[in-house]
Amino acid sequence: ELAIAEVKRARELEPLSAMLGANLAGYYYWARRYDEAIATSEAVLQSEPGYSSAQSCIVRSLIAERKFEEARSALVRQIGKGAKIPVPLARQSRPS
């Protein structure tokens, strides 16, 4: 929670920073706040459509929520836009 608060404070100084937005999304993910991770990542992608860490955070969050079809769709959408998603992440989107 401390990390989330610190990154939020940094974003007040640099609200358009894709890096800070993606970092915040990552911290939400690790805190298991998946809806916030997805929403924050989507906001980053509005301003920086190719930002790979935001793209992968969406997919990882959907996988964590066991929303495998949505994760696969998000992955396919991002690959269709030219995203370079790591192969292990693509494999994660398949249910075991």
C-alpha positions as CSV (number, residue, x, y, z in Angstrom):
1,E,0.0,0.0,0.0
2,L,2.9,2.3,0.7
3,A,4.3,1.9,-2.8
4,I,0.8,2.6,-4.3
5,A,0.6,5.8,-2.3
6,E,4.1,6.9,-3.4
7,V,3.4,6.3,-7.0
8,K,0.1,8.1,-6.8
9,R,1.9,11.1,-5.3
10,A,4.5,11.0,-8.1
11,R,1.6,10.9,-10.7
12,E,0.3,14.1,-9.2
13,L,3.6,15.7,-10.4
14,E,3.7,13.8,-13.7
15,P,0.1,12.9,-14.6
16,L,0.9,12.0,-18.2
17,S,3.8,9.7,-17.4
18,A,3.0,6.3,-19.0
19,M,5.8,4.8,-16.9
20,L,4.3,5.9,-13.6
21,G,0.9,4.8,-14.7
22,A,2.2,1.3,-15.7
23,N,4.1,1.1,-12.4
24,L,1.0,1.9,-10.5
25,A,-0.9,-0.7,-12.4
26,G,1.8,-3.2,-11.5
27,Y,1.6,-2.4,-7.9
28,Y,-2.2,-2.8,-8.0
29,Y,-1.6,-6.2,-9.6
30,W,0.8,-7.3,-6.9
31,A,-1.7,-6.1,-4.3
32,R,-4.4,-8.3,-6.0
33,R,-6.4,-5.2,-6.8
34,Y,-7.0,-6.5,-10.4
35,D,-9.8,-4.2,-11.4
36,E,-7.7,-1.2,-10.5
37,A,-4.7,-2.7,-12.3
38,I,-6.8,-3.2,-15.5
39,A,-8.4,0.3,-15.3
40,T,-5.0,2.0,-14.8
41,S,-3.4,0.0,-17.6
42,E,-6.2,0.8,-19.9
43,A,-5.8,4.5,-19.1
44,V,-2.0,4.2,-19.9
45,L,-2.9,2.6,-23.2
46,Q,-5.2,5.4,-24.2
47,S,-2.2,7.8,-24.2
48,E,0.5,5.2,-25.2
49,P,-1.1,2.4,-27.2
50,G,2.1,0.4,-27.5
51,Y,3.2,0.4,-23.8
52,S,3.9,-3.2,-23.3
53,S,4.0,-3.4,-19.5
54,A,0.5,-1.9,-19.4
55,Q,-0.6,-4.5,-22.1
56,S,0.8,-7.4,-20.2
57,C,-0.6,-6.2,-16.8
58,I,-4.1,-6.4,-18.3
59,V,-3.5,-9.9,-19.5
60,R,-1.9,-11.0,-16.2
61,S,-4.7,-9.5,-14.2
62,L,-7.4,-11.3,-16.2
63,I,-5.5,-14.5,-15.8
64,A,-5.3,-14.0,-12.0
65,E,-9.0,-13.5,-12.0
66,R,-9.3,-16.8,-14.0
67,K,-11.0,-14.9,-16.9
68,F,-9.1,-16.9,-19.5
69,E,-11.2,-16.1,-22.5
70,E,-11.0,-12.3,-21.8
71,A,-7.2,-12.6,-21.2
72,R,-6.8,-14.4,-24.6
73,S,-9.0,-11.8,-26.3
74,A,-6.9,-9.0,-24.8
75,L,-3.7,-10.7,-25.8
76,V,-4.9,-11.2,-29.4
77,R,-6.1,-7.6,-29.6
78,Q,-2.7,-6.3,-28.4
79,I,-0.8,-8.6,-30.8
80,G,-3.0,-7.4,-33.6
81,K,-1.9,-3.9,-32.8
82,G,1.7,-4.9,-33.1
83,A,2.4,-5.5,-29.4
84,K,5.4,-7.7,-28.6
85,I,4.1,-9.8,-25.7
86,P,6.5,-12.3,-24.2
87,V,5.8,-15.9,-25.2
88,P,5.5,-17.1,-21.6
89,L,2.7,-14.6,-21.0
90,A,0.9,-15.8,-24.1
91,R,1.2,-19.4,-22.7
92,Q,-0.3,-18.3,-19.4
93,S,-3.5,-17.2,-21.1
94,R,-4.3,-20.8,-21.7
95,P,-6.2,-22.6,-18.9
96,S,-4.4,-25.6,-17.4
